[in-house]
Amino acid sequence: MESSGKNLIIVGAGISGLVCGVYAQRSGWDTIILEKALNPGGVSTSWVRKGYTFEGGIHWLIGAKEGVPLHDIWTESGALQANNPISFRDPIYTIIDGDRKAELHRDLKTLSKIDRRDRLALALLRFHVWCFTFFHSPVQDIAGVKARHPRGFSLMEFIKMGPAVILTPWLMAFSAGTYCRRFRDPLVRNLLETVVDPRINALSLIYTLSSFTSGDSGYPKGGSLVMARNMADTFTSLGGEIRYRTTVLEVVREGERYVGVRTSEGLLRADAIVISADARTAIDKLFAEPLQDGWARRMRRKMETAQCMFVAIGVKADLSSRPRCARLMLREPLHAGGLVFDAITVNNYSGYEGYAPEGCTPVTAILPGACYDYWKAAKENGNYYDLKKEVIAAFVRVVSEFYPETAGKVEVTDMATPMTYQRYCDTFEGSYMSDWRPWRFASTAPLRYKPGLYFTGQRTAFSGGLPVAAETGRRTAQHLCKDYDIEFVSH
Ligand SMILES: Cc1cc2nc3c(=O)[nH]c(=O)nc-3n(C[C@H](O)[C@H](O)[C@H](O)COP(=O)(O)OP(=O)(O)OC[C@H]3O[C@@H](n4cnc5c(N)ncnc54)[C@H](O)[C@@H]3O)c2cc1C
């Protein structure tokens, strides 16, 4: 693509920054991405310890199905290529509670075998999920952009989404946990609570389940790091540049216009700047004065963060006969980060090619909940590492209780807390994704802020996760093209 002669700086090589960068570069912008970490992907990342790959990002990728609008963004941005085909696990989840065990399959049928008292609740669940089968994150052109390959929203698509649109306000009004409580059998209830954090709204639960039943959610081979590297390679192959270990300290304004960014190496000028780093952090840290626009003040006041601890162990044991993803109902609660867990969801990566030496298995768990203050205090008090060791030891005990073949076979351990996400990616309160509670509308950052300055990523739209990163990355690139009268080229 011929250069438009316009320079763009993107702050952050997370998924939204990479999507935006690929589209902008392809459309003729000369783009530099500045990334404080060593790798692309932001919080969507995986890493290797002593031969074990720990998947610390993608657990499911929505937009995995060909023909779905989001899938096009994943292919156009280079995220999905021949080297990372998608696999679709089934059962999606298994629950183990003492002697009882149940599985959640993509067709949801097995649930009916569990408890006949839940027939009505199950019929409703299947109906709600069906309504969302035709609902896809809309990907369309913004008004007024010159797109080489225009992308609209057909009347038929709109009609198909009708049932989901009608249900949406209702499902947003209460939590996923409340929805699950319609089921009388605790086994089914707990199984469904595995799908999303029960505190977020029921819409997220139904949307996620429907993405499983429709085959739109899967896991790309090689996980987060392969996907992010694919995107970074696509971006650089188009002529873009990524500078790692480069922290943006300030976005610089001259008069009414934003003109560049300051790093430790000095001022870097550009025609436009995109902030893909966490906007909630950015409004306080990346400007000469904290931003005081209405949306920024609302964001400070209302935004809740989704925090978690991520625990990972590598065991010298073959767990291929164990469930891929199991909710383990604990006899003794597990204490971690000032929180108490009656159950944990354990991911078993046996059979994932190249993730561990022969006969060995990476095992991980996300422990969600507000624990930033706890870990921050631990850092300040100097007992951070001791407390982490206690959590890891408790996790090892749980895994060996449920899977005795792992006892005494742990070769490597690792753990991330909100302090880790804050240190590596500067997410606000070390959050790992955005949070969407019932009837909460925390303010989002505008994609197009002031002359020369744009936002993208997880704080710029509901609901969160990778779909939002992808869709807002594309939309921000369209705003850039529209404002500078450049044709938007998607592929
Ligand atoms: C354990 C875990 C599991 C998850 N599972 C899923 C899942 O299964 N499905 C799903 O859809 N989503 C999942 N998510 C959420 C998803 O990964 C995120 O919502 C998404 O990656 C956010 O992308 P982003 O580009 O908006 O932000 P980020 O990933 O935060 O990217 C921002 C980038 O900006 C960089 N940066 C920040 N400040 C600066 C600065 N001053 N200078 C330079 N660079 C800077 C950061 O280092 C980072 O690379 C998960 C996340 C985690 C942590």
The ligand as an ORCA input file, in Angstrom:
! r2SCAN-3c Opt
* xyz 0 1
  C      -6.041    -14.576     32.437
  C      -6.869    -13.911     31.348
  C      -7.812    -14.639     30.655
  C      -8.577    -14.028     29.659
  N      -9.419    -14.801     28.932
  C     -10.100    -14.253     27.895
  C     -10.861    -15.068     27.044
  O     -10.885    -16.290     27.181
  N     -11.565    -14.462     26.040
  C     -11.555    -13.108     25.850
  O     -12.227    -12.619     24.941
  N     -10.800    -12.315     26.626
  C     -10.063    -12.850     27.644
  N      -9.273    -12.067     28.432
  C      -9.351    -10.616     28.267
  C      -8.602    -10.109     27.050
  O      -7.338    -10.721     26.983
  C      -8.468     -8.586     27.155
  O      -9.752     -8.008     27.329
  C      -7.858     -7.978     25.905
  O      -6.673     -8.648     25.552
  C      -7.585     -6.492     26.139
  O      -6.888     -5.976     25.043
  P      -6.536     -4.429     24.917
  O      -5.750     -4.254     23.699
  O      -7.784     -3.643     25.047
  O      -5.687     -4.072     26.237
  P      -4.262     -4.555     26.791
  O      -4.073     -5.992     26.590
  O      -4.203     -4.025     28.176
  O      -3.207     -3.808     25.881
  C      -2.667     -2.558     26.181
  C      -1.182     -2.556     25.860
  O      -0.651     -1.259     26.128
  C       0.616     -1.392     26.761
  N       0.871     -0.177     27.533
  C       0.204      0.263     28.626
  N       0.684      1.454     29.022
  C       1.675      1.769     28.158
  C       2.546      2.879     28.043
  N       2.477      3.921     28.894
  N       3.467      2.878     27.054
  C       3.549      1.837     26.171
  N       2.731      0.770     26.241
  C       1.808      0.736     27.210
  C       0.459     -2.628     27.630
  O       1.701     -3.176     27.985
  C      -0.375     -3.530     26.715
  O       0.455     -4.290     25.883
  C      -8.444    -12.652     29.389
  C      -7.468    -11.923     30.061
  C      -6.680    -12.543     31.015
  C      -5.600    -11.765     31.688
*
